Amino acid sequence: MDRSRKVYDDVSELIGSRENPTPLVRLKRISPPGGGEILVKLEWMNPFGSIKDRTAKYLLEGLFRDGSLAGKKLVEPTSGNTGIALAALANLSGIPCTITIPSGAPEEKITLLRLLGAEVWPTPDDLCPIDHPKDGAIALARAFVTSEATRDLYVMPNQYENPDNVRAHYESTGPEIWDQTEGKVTHFFAGYGTCGTITGVGKFLKEKNRAIRVIAIEPEKGHRISGLKNFQESKTPGILDPSVVDKTVRVPDEPAYRTTIRLAREESLLAGPSTGAIVWAALQENFPAGAVAVCISPDNAFKYVSFLSPEVAGDGAPQVELSP
């Protein structure tokens, strides 16, 4: 069907798929020193603003398929993006949605969740056991589905352990990248978060060509890059398949935010800080001639304005100077 003439039945049909892929944009002014090219996959062109639209769609479809959602409410821990997508999709099905989110998450994400009608529980990290000090929101969400008082009322999709998260990217994001590069992709960069993207895309691309390098981006301990996880302070998600990862790059906050600003000013790409971290990692790579590197851009800058503006940033937010 000619998509230029299509009228969609609802906004969920705009979520990226092999037939309706999110854009892949070549960086022209920010380039790796040794050659090759970097292509950025703009996942914020999904209708709810992030790559997690794909995950949320597959998670909900799985719950409907196995019947576990019948008569229950949703509860899910999130750094924001999965929650926003779940709340939006839940609205279309008339399902109440409760979201637990780290209290240090950008206020923009919390506002969007409330705009969508979700019940939002900003959660301090210290609710979690000492060995995983950044997993407070996960601990609270688990309490909803394990407590005797609430366990019969809620179902938790659990993006960190649910194979449907991986399947979303194995069946959509990976094939899109392969098609859009005509099979020429040589390197793939994505962040460690729930690990659905790195595992699903990595698995698909490795099945197509074992020589493709899959590089994972991990922030430093105590980081302020929403959506990414350091596994020294957070539990490694059960869905991560480390066999598809060729290399892990540790990225500090400062170059991640600096690269975010560069993307805006030099490429006019209004991407979020996780994109800055991922692109910065790609820029450190010594690519061979003819390399085609694809970087995931999980979301846009609009959810991080408070983090990018020192004069309105909250305590602990990265103080990034925006003046020339």
Backbone bond lengths (Angstrom), bond angles and torsions (degrees), N, CA, C in turn:
res aa  C-N    CA-C-N  psi(-1)  N-CA   C-N-CA  omega(-1)  CA-C   N-CA-C  phi
1 M - - - 1.469 - - 1.522 109.38 -
2 D 1.329 116.05 141.87 1.452 121.96 177.89 1.528 108.74 -72.56
3 R 1.358 116.69 108.41 1.452 120.08 -176.12 1.524 112.90 -66.60
4 S 1.339 116.56 -21.71 1.464 118.91 179.00 1.519 111.73 -68.19
5 R 1.335 117.13 -15.85 1.458 121.36 -179.61 1.534 112.17 -114.11
6 K 1.320 116.08 5.47 1.457 118.57 -174.51 1.525 111.77 -82.65
7 V 1.325 116.19 139.94 1.460 122.66 168.56 1.520 106.42 -107.63
8 Y 1.320 116.98 121.72 1.454 121.38 -174.47 1.519 111.10 -82.71
9 D 1.326 115.76 144.82 1.463 120.38 179.54 1.516 111.86 -70.03
10 D 1.333 117.53 -36.39 1.458 121.08 171.55 1.524 108.36 -157.67
11 V 1.328 115.76 169.56 1.464 121.30 -170.54 1.529 112.26 -65.41
12 S 1.324 118.44 -22.28 1.467 120.23 -179.19 1.522 112.26 -63.67
13 E 1.331 117.66 -23.18 1.467 120.68 179.45 1.526 112.57 -69.09
14 L 1.338 116.50 -10.32 1.463 120.72 179.11 1.526 112.52 -85.77
15 I 1.323 117.60 -7.05 1.465 120.37 179.26 1.521 109.65 -63.38
16 G 1.328 116.20 138.44 1.453 122.33 -174.83 1.516 114.13 -52.94
17 S 1.332 114.79 140.74 1.456 122.02 177.33 1.526 107.54 -153.69
18 R 1.307 116.85 171.88 1.458 119.89 -179.32 1.526 111.41 -60.76
19 E 1.334 116.23 -31.14 1.468 120.80 179.03 1.525 111.41 -84.62
20 N 1.329 117.41 -18.56 1.459 122.21 -175.86 1.533 108.33 -139.18
21 P 1.350 117.56 66.05 1.461 120.91 -171.06 1.523 113.43 -73.95
22 T 1.330 115.73 153.04 1.455 119.75 170.50 1.532 108.45 -73.94
23 P 1.338 117.55 155.38 1.480 120.29 -173.57 1.526 113.52 -68.32
24 L 1.308 114.51 150.85 1.461 123.39 171.65 1.530 106.35 -116.87
25 V 1.344 116.39 120.62 1.465 121.27 -172.97 1.522 109.92 -118.90
26 R 1.325 116.41 131.85 1.463 122.52 179.78 1.533 110.08 -81.41
27 L 1.330 117.27 131.44 1.461 120.60 172.59 1.529 108.43 -78.70
28 K 1.331 116.38 129.95 1.465 120.61 -177.47 1.522 112.69 -110.94
29 R 1.334 116.95 -30.01 1.464 120.77 -175.58 1.524 112.02 -103.27
30 I 1.309 116.21 -22.13 1.470 121.49 174.82 1.520 106.54 -109.17
31 S 1.322 116.50 111.47 1.464 118.57 -173.15 1.516 110.21 -136.71
32 P 1.329 116.92 152.31 1.473 120.35 178.19 1.516 110.36 -68.15
33 P 1.335 118.05 146.72 1.471 120.89 -174.22 1.522 114.52 -66.82
34 G 1.341 117.43 -27.47 1.456 118.68 -173.16 1.508 115.85 -96.88
35 G 1.318 118.10 3.48 1.452 120.53 -177.64 1.510 111.83 110.56
36 G 1.308 115.08 -175.32 1.457 119.88 -174.37 1.510 110.60 80.64
37 E 1.339 116.10 177.89 1.452 119.82 178.89 1.518 110.30 -133.67
38 I 1.331 114.12 152.41 1.455 121.29 178.00 1.520 108.84 -112.78
39 L 1.315 115.78 126.01 1.451 123.14 175.90 1.524 108.24 -111.20
40 V 1.321 116.91 135.00 1.462 121.65 -177.51 1.525 109.34 -111.39
41 K 1.313 116.48 124.39 1.464 121.45 -179.39 1.528 108.84 -91.59
42 L 1.315 115.93 112.99 1.460 122.73 -170.65 1.522 111.34 -84.21
43 E 1.321 114.99 83.92 1.466 120.40 -178.28 1.520 112.62 -72.94
44 W 1.321 117.39 -14.09 1.462 119.46 175.75 1.521 112.16 -74.81
45 M 1.318 117.65 -0.39 1.464 120.59 172.92 1.534 111.66 -83.53
46 N 1.329 116.59 -3.23 1.462 119.70 169.40 1.537 109.02 -65.93
47 P 1.327 118.98 156.23 1.469 120.66 -169.56 1.523 115.30 -64.02
48 F 1.334 118.26 -27.22 1.463 119.80 -179.59 1.524 111.46 -105.81
49 G 1.334 115.29 11.57 1.449 120.34 164.56 1.511 118.72 93.81
50 S 1.338 118.82 11.74 1.466 117.34 179.34 1.525 112.00 -162.03
51 I 1.321 114.82 171.55 1.459 121.80 176.67 1.524 111.26 -64.49
52 K 1.334 116.70 -20.95 1.464 120.40 -177.62 1.530 112.95 -72.27
53 D 1.314 117.85 -9.12 1.466 119.77 172.42 1.523 110.02 -58.57
54 R 1.328 116.00 -40.12 1.471 120.89 179.27 1.529 110.03 -63.83
55 T 1.328 115.34 -47.63 1.462 120.52 -179.23 1.520 111.02 -59.92
56 A 1.336 116.38 -48.73 1.464 120.69 -177.29 1.523 111.08 -60.43
57 K 1.319 116.91 -40.65 1.462 121.00 179.35 1.526 110.66 -60.31
58 Y 1.323 116.91 -47.18 1.462 120.81 -178.32 1.526 111.49 -69.89
59 L 1.331 117.48 -37.08 1.463 120.36 178.50 1.530 110.80 -62.19
60 L 1.331 116.04 -45.86 1.462 119.32 -179.44 1.525 111.48 -67.31
61 E 1.315 116.68 -41.67 1.466 119.28 177.96 1.523 110.65 -59.12
62 G 1.337 117.02 -38.63 1.458 120.30 178.35 1.516 112.48 -65.50
63 L 1.329 116.87 -40.39 1.463 120.48 178.55 1.526 111.58 -66.20
64 F 1.332 116.17 -40.37 1.469 119.29 176.76 1.531 110.55 -65.42
65 R 1.325 116.11 -38.44 1.457 121.12 -176.45 1.530 111.86 -65.27
66 D 1.338 116.60 -41.34 1.471 118.17 -177.39 1.528 113.41 -93.47
67 G 1.344 116.62 -0.91 1.452 120.23 174.74 1.514 115.74 78.60
68 S 1.331 118.25 6.13 1.460 120.22 -175.73 1.518 113.87 -74.56
69 L 1.340 117.33 -13.28 1.464 121.03 -178.42 1.527 112.60 -88.61
70 A 1.306 117.56 -12.26 1.463 121.67 -172.79 1.525 112.04 -54.75
71 G 1.335 116.26 117.88 1.458 122.33 176.16 1.512 115.17 72.94
72 K 1.317 118.04 9.90 1.465 120.65 -177.31 1.528 111.64 -116.28
73 K 1.330 114.43 167.10 1.459 122.26 174.11 1.522 108.96 -98.71
74 L 1.318 115.11 156.17 1.459 120.85 174.85 1.516 110.25 -86.94
75 V 1.325 116.77 142.48 1.458 121.78 165.71 1.517 107.47 -138.09
76 E 1.330 116.93 136.54 1.465 119.64 -177.94 1.527 109.90 -152.53
77 P 1.334 116.98 136.23 1.468 120.59 171.68 1.522 109.37 -82.41
78 T 1.316 116.95 144.64 1.459 119.92 -175.02 1.518 110.33 -162.03
79 S 1.312 116.53 152.74 1.464 120.11 169.41 1.523 110.16 -83.20
80 G 1.334 116.54 -1.13 1.460 120.63 173.88 1.508 114.76 137.31
81 N 1.326 117.50 -50.64 1.458 119.61 -170.20 1.531 113.61 -69.10
82 T 1.339 117.71 -44.58 1.462 118.97 177.40 1.516 110.34 -63.22
83 G 1.329 116.22 -39.31 1.459 119.91 178.33 1.504 113.00 -61.71
84 I 1.328 116.65 -42.71 1.469 120.85 178.82 1.524 109.93 -61.23
85 A 1.326 116.99 -46.37 1.464 120.64 -179.43 1.521 111.42 -66.78
86 L 1.338 117.41 -42.34 1.466 120.31 178.54 1.521 111.12 -62.62
87 A 1.342 116.71 -43.82 1.463 120.03 -179.99 1.522 110.70 -62.22
88 A 1.326 116.65 -41.63 1.467 120.38 -179.87 1.526 111.15 -65.06
89 L 1.325 117.06 -46.61 1.465 120.53 -179.46 1.531 110.92 -69.10
90 A 1.329 116.73 -36.23 1.462 119.97 177.88 1.531 110.74 -62.70
91 N 1.335 116.52 -37.20 1.471 120.14 177.05 1.530 111.24 -57.15
92 L 1.330 116.35 -39.74 1.464 120.56 -177.41 1.521 111.88 -67.41
93 S 1.337 116.23 -20.81 1.466 120.76 178.88 1.526 112.90 -108.53
94 G 1.334 116.55 2.58 1.461 120.06 178.67 1.517 113.76 70.56
95 I 1.329 117.31 32.82 1.463 121.64 -177.66 1.525 109.83 -106.03
96 P 1.335 119.37 125.39 1.467 121.46 175.63 1.524 110.81 -63.75
97 C 1.336 116.11 144.83 1.463 120.74 -173.79 1.525 110.03 -133.82
98 T 1.327 116.05 128.54 1.462 122.93 175.45 1.522 108.29 -115.35
99 I 1.325 115.93 132.17 1.453 121.41 -176.23 1.527 109.43 -122.87
100 T 1.340 116.47 128.88 1.462 120.96 169.55 1.522 107.45 -102.69
101 I 1.327 116.91 134.17 1.458 121.50 -171.99 1.521 108.99 -143.42
102 P 1.326 119.35 141.16 1.462 119.80 177.72 1.522 111.30 -54.39
103 S 1.332 116.65 136.24 1.454 120.16 -176.24 1.524 112.27 -65.47
104 G 1.337 117.09 -17.94 1.459 120.19 177.17 1.513 113.99 -88.73
105 A 1.330 118.00 6.49 1.472 121.14 178.69 1.525 109.92 -65.69
106 P 1.329 117.83 155.48 1.463 119.59 178.36 1.529 111.13 -56.63
107 E 1.330 115.88 138.17 1.460 120.76 -179.75 1.518 111.50 -60.93
108 E 1.335 116.38 -28.26 1.463 119.69 179.39 1.531 111.12 -60.20
109 K 1.335 116.88 -40.71 1.466 120.22 -179.83 1.530 110.84 -66.99
110 I 1.315 116.40 -42.51 1.462 120.20 179.45 1.528 110.24 -63.27
111 T 1.331 116.38 -39.57 1.464 120.52 178.09 1.522 111.38 -63.80
112 L 1.342 116.99 -42.50 1.462 120.16 179.49 1.527 111.03 -64.25
113 L 1.317 117.12 -39.58 1.463 120.09 177.69 1.528 110.92 -60.88
114 R 1.318 116.58 -43.22 1.459 120.09 179.68 1.525 111.04 -70.00
115 L 1.320 116.79 -35.79 1.470 120.02 175.95 1.519 110.47 -58.61
116 L 1.330 117.12 -37.20 1.463 122.19 179.51 1.530 112.79 -78.41
117 G 1.325 116.62 -2.68 1.458 119.92 176.10 1.509 115.26 90.23
118 A 1.337 117.21 7.26 1.459 119.54 179.34 1.526 110.46 -72.01
119 E 1.332 115.80 148.61 1.461 121.11 168.17 1.524 106.32 -82.18
120 V 1.327 116.97 121.45 1.467 121.03 -170.86 1.526 110.16 -114.92
121 W 1.329 115.41 129.66 1.459 122.59 177.83 1.539 109.04 -117.13
122 P 1.345 118.24 90.88 1.470 119.05 171.58 1.533 108.86 -62.51
123 T 1.324 116.08 131.22 1.465 120.77 -165.94 1.522 111.29 -127.41
124 P 1.339 117.93 126.18 1.468 119.21 175.63 1.521 110.97 -68.78
125 D 1.316 115.65 146.29 1.463 120.03 -177.68 1.526 112.81 -63.53
126 D 1.339 117.47 -28.21 1.457 118.84 -172.74 1.527 113.93 -76.40
127 L 1.345 117.61 6.48 1.464 119.17 169.69 1.522 111.64 -71.04
128 C 1.330 115.53 -17.71 1.470 120.80 -172.99 1.530 111.07 -89.90
129 P 1.328 118.11 157.25 1.463 120.61 175.52 1.520 111.58 -55.44
130 I 1.312 115.13 153.58 1.457 121.73 -172.12 1.525 112.96 -60.41
131 D 1.355 117.88 -28.53 1.466 119.21 -178.00 1.518 112.71 -77.33
132 H 1.331 117.96 -12.75 1.465 121.42 176.20 1.534 108.30 -132.74
133 P 1.346 117.19 70.96 1.461 120.75 -170.00 1.523 115.10 -68.91
134 K 1.323 119.22 -6.66 1.459 120.83 -179.57 1.525 112.83 -107.36
135 D 1.326 117.39 13.76 1.459 120.25 -173.20 1.526 113.64 -111.63
136 G 1.334 116.82 30.35 1.453 120.01 -178.37 1.513 114.16 -60.78
137 A 1.334 117.41 -40.73 1.466 120.87 -179.66 1.524 110.98 -64.77
138 I 1.325 116.69 -35.48 1.464 120.59 177.82 1.526 109.96 -66.75
139 A 1.341 115.69 -42.79 1.467 119.77 -179.71 1.525 111.03 -61.67
140 L 1.334 117.56 -41.15 1.464 120.44 -179.27 1.522 110.81 -67.09
141 A 1.327 117.24 -43.82 1.468 119.78 179.37 1.532 110.76 -61.26
142 R 1.320 116.83 -39.82 1.466 119.87 177.94 1.529 110.87 -62.19
143 A 1.330 116.05 -33.98 1.458 119.59 179.58 1.529 111.15 -63.18
144 F 1.330 116.97 -34.29 1.465 120.31 178.37 1.525 111.48 -61.69
145 V 1.332 116.70 -36.88 1.471 119.33 -174.84 1.523 113.35 -98.21
146 T 1.340 117.16 -0.72 1.465 119.44 177.94 1.526 112.73 -116.46
147 S 1.340 117.10 -21.70 1.457 120.20 -179.82 1.529 110.70 -66.73
148 E 1.303 116.33 138.74 1.459 120.85 -179.46 1.524 111.93 -58.66
149 A 1.331 116.90 -31.87 1.466 121.01 -176.18 1.527 112.87 -75.09
150 T 1.352 117.79 -25.15 1.475 119.58 -172.01 1.523 114.72 -126.75
151 R 1.316 118.74 -7.73 1.474 119.49 -170.47 1.525 113.68 -64.43
152 D 1.326 117.80 -23.26 1.463 119.92 178.76 1.526 112.46 -87.88
153 L 1.331 116.18 -2.37 1.467 120.67 -176.52 1.525 112.55 -102.49
154 Y 1.328 117.03 -21.26 1.463 120.92 -170.84 1.532 111.67 -125.52
155 V 1.332 114.51 152.04 1.455 121.60 168.43 1.527 107.49 -129.40
156 M 1.316 116.05 138.48 1.470 122.16 -177.94 1.522 109.58 -112.55
157 P 1.333 118.31 115.07 1.467 119.77 179.10 1.523 112.79 -59.80
158 N 1.340 117.01 -33.56 1.461 123.52 176.82 1.522 112.50 59.92
159 Q 1.313 115.44 72.02 1.462 121.95 -178.62 1.522 113.27 -59.04
160 Y 1.338 118.12 -21.83 1.459 121.65 -177.79 1.525 112.81 -77.46
161 E 1.318 116.74 -20.65 1.464 120.91 -175.69 1.529 112.58 -123.46
162 N 1.312 117.46 -9.71 1.461 121.76 -171.00 1.532 111.06 -85.82
163 P 1.326 118.79 119.41 1.468 120.74 -179.57 1.522 113.87 -62.81
164 D 1.346 117.86 -17.18 1.460 119.18 176.22 1.525 111.54 -64.41
165 N 1.327 117.24 -25.11 1.467 121.26 175.39 1.527 109.36 -63.85
166 V 1.319 116.60 -46.29 1.469 121.12 177.71 1.529 110.06 -64.81
167 R 1.314 116.35 -43.32 1.464 120.98 -176.81 1.526 111.41 -61.05
168 A 1.332 116.82 -35.12 1.468 120.25 178.89 1.525 110.96 -55.63
169 H 1.325 116.72 -40.60 1.464 120.69 -175.51 1.523 112.24 -89.69
170 Y 1.321 116.35 -27.20 1.462 120.13 174.47 1.527 110.16 -68.07
171 E 1.326 116.94 -35.85 1.468 121.07 -176.08 1.529 113.59 -93.71
172 S 1.340 118.48 -17.48 1.468 118.26 -177.99 1.527 112.87 -125.04
173 T 1.314 118.47 -63.90 1.467 120.33 -173.67 1.520 112.46 -61.35
174 G 1.323 116.95 -46.84 1.461 120.25 179.78 1.520 113.32 -60.85
175 P 1.342 118.24 -52.19 1.463 119.18 177.16 1.525 113.91 -59.33
176 E 1.329 117.10 -35.60 1.467 119.28 177.96 1.526 110.63 -61.64
177 I 1.338 116.73 -45.55 1.460 121.10 -179.59 1.528 110.35 -62.52
178 W 1.307 116.61 -42.61 1.463 120.52 178.87 1.528 110.85 -61.76
179 D 1.330 116.22 -45.85 1.469 120.50 -179.52 1.528 111.35 -66.03
180 Q 1.333 116.49 -45.78 1.465 120.32 -174.39 1.522 112.48 -67.74
181 T 1.338 117.98 -29.02 1.469 120.80 177.47 1.520 111.71 -95.12
182 E 1.328 116.25 3.11 1.467 121.92 -177.09 1.527 110.71 54.84
183 G 1.331 115.35 37.79 1.452 120.61 177.51 1.521 114.50 74.67
184 K 1.341 117.72 11.48 1.464 120.92 -176.46 1.528 113.57 -93.04
185 V 1.328 118.08 -3.82 1.459 120.38 -179.97 1.523 110.62 -57.93
186 T 1.341 116.35 133.63 1.468 121.32 179.88 1.528 112.23 -115.65
187 H 1.351 116.84 -24.04 1.455 122.12 -178.62 1.525 108.90 -138.65
188 F 1.328 115.58 141.96 1.462 120.72 177.33 1.531 108.88 -130.11
189 F 1.342 115.93 128.95 1.460 122.57 -177.79 1.522 109.97 -119.55
190 A 1.319 116.42 128.57 1.466 121.74 175.77 1.523 108.59 -152.62
191 G 1.323 116.08 160.28 1.453 120.47 -176.55 1.511 113.52 -88.63
192 Y 1.337 115.25 156.74 1.457 121.56 167.39 1.534 108.06 -79.23
193 G 1.332 116.62 118.55 1.452 122.21 174.27 1.512 106.68 -139.94
194 T 1.318 116.44 -105.79 1.471 119.11 169.87 1.525 110.02 -77.28
195 C 1.333 116.68 -19.00 1.470 125.37 177.12 1.523 113.62 78.80
196 G 1.326 117.63 10.58 1.455 120.55 173.82 1.518 111.75 -65.98
197 T 1.339 116.80 -41.43 1.470 120.50 -178.09 1.522 111.17 -67.90
198 I 1.329 117.08 -53.26 1.464 119.97 -175.30 1.520 111.12 -62.87
199 T 1.337 117.09 -35.74 1.461 120.04 -179.28 1.523 111.45 -76.37
200 G 1.347 116.56 -47.98 1.463 119.77 -176.60 1.515 113.36 -67.06
201 V 1.337 116.56 -48.60 1.466 120.01 178.94 1.527 109.77 -67.50
202 G 1.341 116.04 -44.24 1.463 119.22 -179.32 1.513 112.08 -58.29
203 K 1.324 116.77 -44.05 1.465 120.87 179.63 1.528 111.00 -62.16
204 F 1.342 116.76 -45.83 1.459 119.48 -179.12 1.529 110.89 -62.67
205 L 1.335 116.74 -48.23 1.463 119.46 -176.49 1.530 111.67 -65.91
206 K 1.330 117.53 -37.82 1.468 120.10 179.04 1.534 111.31 -66.16
207 E 1.329 116.56 -32.63 1.466 118.97 176.21 1.529 111.23 -68.14
208 K 1.323 116.05 -30.31 1.461 120.28 177.87 1.528 111.91 -77.77
209 N 1.349 115.52 -38.89 1.463 119.68 -176.73 1.529 108.07 -158.79
210 R 1.326 117.19 106.50 1.461 120.89 -177.31 1.520 112.71 -61.12
211 A 1.318 117.88 -19.63 1.462 120.62 -177.34 1.527 112.64 -76.75
212 I 1.331 118.36 -14.70 1.467 120.71 179.18 1.519 109.29 -63.01
213 R 1.335 115.92 129.63 1.465 121.51 179.96 1.525 109.58 -89.46
214 V 1.324 116.54 129.25 1.461 122.65 178.40 1.527 107.68 -109.98
215 I 1.336 115.83 117.28 1.467 121.71 -175.82 1.532 109.29 -115.68
216 A 1.322 115.24 124.67 1.464 121.68 -179.92 1.520 110.54 -99.10
217 I 1.324 116.11 143.59 1.462 122.42 -179.83 1.520 108.89 -109.07
218 E 1.323 116.04 126.65 1.458 122.43 178.73 1.525 108.98 -122.75
219 P 1.335 118.62 130.07 1.461 119.91 177.18 1.522 111.16 -76.03
220 E 1.324 116.15 168.65 1.455 120.10 176.21 1.529 111.09 -76.81
221 K 1.321 116.64 162.62 1.461 120.45 174.40 1.527 109.23 -59.38
222 G 1.346 115.19 141.86 1.452 120.09 179.75 1.516 113.97 73.62
223 H 1.320 117.03 16.70 1.466 122.04 -176.18 1.518 112.34 -67.78
224 R 1.351 114.45 166.85 1.463 122.05 174.75 1.528 109.12 -128.16
225 I 1.326 116.39 49.14 1.465 121.90 176.89 1.517 106.81 -113.78
226 S 1.315 115.77 94.93 1.461 121.37 -174.49 1.523 110.77 -59.48
227 G 1.331 115.46 135.67 1.462 121.08 178.08 1.514 113.56 98.78
228 L 1.330 117.52 -20.13 1.458 121.15 178.49 1.522 109.88 -103.93
229 K 1.336 116.25 155.11 1.453 121.15 -177.33 1.528 111.44 -130.82
230 N 1.326 114.09 140.53 1.457 121.78 169.78 1.526 107.22 -99.50
231 F 1.314 117.83 124.32 1.455 120.82 -171.79 1.529 113.99 -83.29
232 Q 1.337 116.63 4.38 1.457 119.55 168.41 1.533 110.61 -81.71
233 E 1.339 116.82 -20.86 1.464 120.48 -178.42 1.531 112.32 -121.13
234 S 1.322 117.47 -3.09 1.459 122.42 177.74 1.523 109.08 -134.06
235 K 1.308 116.11 147.85 1.455 120.82 178.65 1.523 110.40 -66.49
236 T 1.326 116.20 136.81 1.463 120.37 176.44 1.523 109.27 -68.42
237 P 1.353 118.28 125.21 1.470 119.86 -179.75 1.521 112.06 -59.52
238 G 1.332 114.84 143.16 1.449 119.89 -179.12 1.513 114.21 -65.76
239 I 1.351 117.39 -19.98 1.465 119.82 -177.68 1.523 113.04 -85.58
240 L 1.327 118.02 -5.96 1.461 119.25 178.21 1.525 110.21 -67.63
241 D 1.331 115.72 128.02 1.461 121.37 172.10 1.526 107.40 -107.63
242 P 1.331 118.13 97.51 1.465 120.20 -175.84 1.521 113.74 -64.40
243 S 1.332 117.43 -15.34 1.466 119.51 -178.06 1.524 112.39 -68.97
244 V 1.350 117.49 -18.14 1.468 119.01 -179.99 1.531 111.73 -91.38
245 V 1.335 117.02 -6.67 1.469 121.14 -177.15 1.522 109.43 -97.42
246 D 1.326 115.70 121.41 1.461 120.93 -179.88 1.519 112.76 -86.73
247 K 1.343 116.04 -26.86 1.464 119.20 -173.09 1.523 108.73 -160.35
248 T 1.336 116.66 145.29 1.456 121.83 173.93 1.525 108.80 -118.46
249 V 1.331 115.94 131.69 1.462 121.47 179.42 1.526 108.61 -112.58
250 R 1.311 117.28 125.25 1.462 122.77 177.59 1.532 108.33 -87.68
251 V 1.330 116.95 126.21 1.464 122.14 -175.02 1.526 110.64 -120.38
252 P 1.334 118.81 121.31 1.460 121.86 174.61 1.537 111.33 -71.36
253 D 1.316 116.25 161.51 1.465 120.94 -179.89 1.528 112.60 -60.20
254 E 1.329 116.41 -45.55 1.465 119.81 -170.82 1.531 113.01 -58.29
255 P 1.344 120.28 -52.94 1.469 118.47 178.78 1.530 112.43 -66.33
256 A 1.328 117.41 -28.10 1.467 119.29 177.09 1.520 110.54 -63.63
257 Y 1.333 116.84 -46.90 1.459 120.28 -179.63 1.521 111.40 -71.76
258 R 1.317 117.09 -36.21 1.467 119.45 176.96 1.532 111.19 -62.46
259 T 1.316 115.92 -41.00 1.465 119.49 179.45 1.522 110.50 -69.14
260 T 1.332 117.62 -34.43 1.469 120.96 174.34 1.516 110.38 -57.84
261 I 1.332 116.35 -43.69 1.470 120.66 178.91 1.532 110.54 -67.41
262 R 1.332 116.83 -40.22 1.470 119.71 177.28 1.530 111.46 -60.85
263 L 1.314 116.85 -42.54 1.467 120.03 179.42 1.521 110.90 -60.09
264 A 1.322 116.87 -38.35 1.467 120.31 178.81 1.523 111.25 -69.63
265 R 1.313 116.92 -44.74 1.466 120.20 -171.84 1.519 114.05 -84.14
266 E 1.333 117.03 -27.98 1.460 119.43 -176.63 1.526 113.14 -104.11
267 E 1.321 117.44 -26.65 1.467 121.02 -178.96 1.523 112.71 -118.56
268 S 1.351 116.81 -3.66 1.470 122.64 -176.37 1.518 112.88 55.60
269 L 1.338 115.67 33.79 1.461 122.02 175.83 1.528 108.12 -101.97
270 L 1.317 116.54 112.33 1.466 122.04 -177.97 1.522 109.31 -87.99
271 A 1.317 114.64 70.44 1.467 121.87 -175.90 1.521 110.31 -97.39
272 G 1.336 116.11 161.20 1.454 121.84 179.16 1.519 112.30 -81.94
273 P 1.347 116.49 172.34 1.474 121.15 -176.21 1.528 114.53 -62.57
274 S 1.331 118.61 -28.68 1.470 118.15 177.60 1.526 110.07 -65.79
275 T 1.334 116.76 -33.58 1.469 119.74 174.53 1.518 110.14 -63.90
276 G 1.337 115.94 -41.83 1.462 119.55 177.26 1.514 111.86 -57.60
277 A 1.333 116.57 -42.30 1.460 120.54 178.91 1.522 111.30 -64.12
278 I 1.329 116.38 -43.19 1.465 121.30 -177.40 1.522 111.04 -67.46
279 V 1.332 117.35 -44.17 1.466 120.47 179.86 1.528 110.42 -68.30
280 W 1.318 117.51 -39.16 1.469 120.19 177.61 1.527 110.10 -58.00
281 A 1.326 116.10 -43.81 1.467 119.80 178.61 1.527 110.89 -60.44
282 A 1.326 116.53 -40.92 1.471 119.87 179.10 1.525 110.97 -64.54
283 L 1.320 116.96 -35.11 1.464 120.76 -179.41 1.527 112.52 -69.72
284 Q 1.330 117.16 -18.42 1.463 120.23 178.15 1.530 112.33 -84.14
285 E 1.332 115.26 -11.59 1.471 120.22 -174.93 1.529 110.81 -78.99
286 N 1.311 116.34 141.13 1.461 122.02 175.41 1.523 108.51 -92.70
287 F 1.325 116.57 85.08 1.453 121.30 -175.28 1.521 111.25 -73.46
288 P 1.316 117.42 144.07 1.467 119.81 170.36 1.524 110.15 -74.38
289 A 1.313 116.31 163.03 1.461 120.58 177.69 1.528 109.62 -58.66
290 G 1.325 115.60 137.05 1.454 120.60 178.39 1.511 115.07 84.71
291 A 1.332 116.84 3.28 1.460 120.31 -179.64 1.531 110.44 -65.73
292 V 1.326 115.30 143.65 1.469 122.47 175.82 1.527 106.96 -124.30
293 A 1.326 115.00 103.11 1.457 120.75 -177.17 1.530 109.71 -101.24
294 V 1.329 116.54 130.70 1.459 121.98 177.78 1.515 108.82 -109.70
295 C 1.325 115.89 124.07 1.464 122.64 178.03 1.527 109.12 -110.01
296 I 1.308 116.93 129.80 1.455 120.97 173.67 1.526 109.24 -73.01
297 S 1.323 116.31 133.65 1.471 122.24 171.03 1.523 106.68 -111.69
298 P 1.347 117.45 94.74 1.464 120.11 -168.84 1.516 115.55 -64.15
299 D 1.342 117.89 -38.67 1.463 119.31 -177.66 1.522 109.84 -155.22
300 N 1.346 116.69 -177.85 1.465 119.77 -174.58 1.521 112.61 -106.07
301 A 1.321 114.73 175.56 1.462 121.71 -174.67 1.520 113.41 -74.44
302 F 1.327 117.92 -17.79 1.461 119.84 -172.88 1.524 112.65 -65.13
303 K 1.336 117.17 -21.91 1.465 120.37 178.77 1.524 112.56 -85.15
304 Y 1.335 117.14 0.46 1.461 121.03 -173.59 1.526 112.80 -130.70
305 V 1.308 117.29 20.11 1.459 119.96 -177.25 1.527 110.66 -56.94
306 S 1.333 117.12 -40.44 1.467 119.65 -179.10 1.527 111.68 -66.49
307 F 1.343 117.58 -29.70 1.461 120.65 177.76 1.528 111.22 -76.61
308 L 1.319 116.40 -28.30 1.462 120.76 -175.49 1.523 112.75 -92.64
309 S 1.327 118.13 -4.60 1.461 122.65 -178.96 1.520 109.44 -116.57
310 P 1.324 118.39 101.00 1.463 121.10 -175.49 1.527 113.43 -56.64
311 E 1.309 117.20 -33.86 1.455 119.27 -175.43 1.521 113.17 -70.48
312 V 1.358 117.86 -17.09 1.461 120.13 178.29 1.520 112.08 -120.63
313 A 1.332 117.16 3.35 1.461 120.03 -177.33 1.518 110.78 -69.18
314 G 1.330 115.63 143.71 1.456 120.88 177.72 1.519 111.45 -79.45
315 D 1.320 116.14 174.87 1.455 121.29 178.54 1.524 110.46 -57.16
316 G 1.315 115.11 130.28 1.458 119.41 176.37 1.516 113.91 87.10
317 A 1.342 117.89 -11.06 1.458 118.96 178.79 1.529 109.74 -71.23
318 P 1.309 117.97 148.55 1.460 120.43 179.98 1.520 110.63 -58.82
319 Q 1.301 116.40 130.04 1.473 120.98 179.68 1.521 108.31 -92.64
320 V 1.296 116.91 88.71 1.458 122.30 -176.26 1.522 109.04 -101.74
321 E 1.324 115.23 120.72 1.461 120.00 -179.00 1.526 109.23 -78.20
322 L 1.336 116.64 120.89 1.455 120.92 -176.59 1.524 113.26 -94.23
323 S 1.315 119.04 -7.46 1.460 119.96 -178.22 1.519 109.58 -70.57
324 P 1.348 117.42 153.05 1.456 120.85 -178.65 1.516 111.96 -58.02
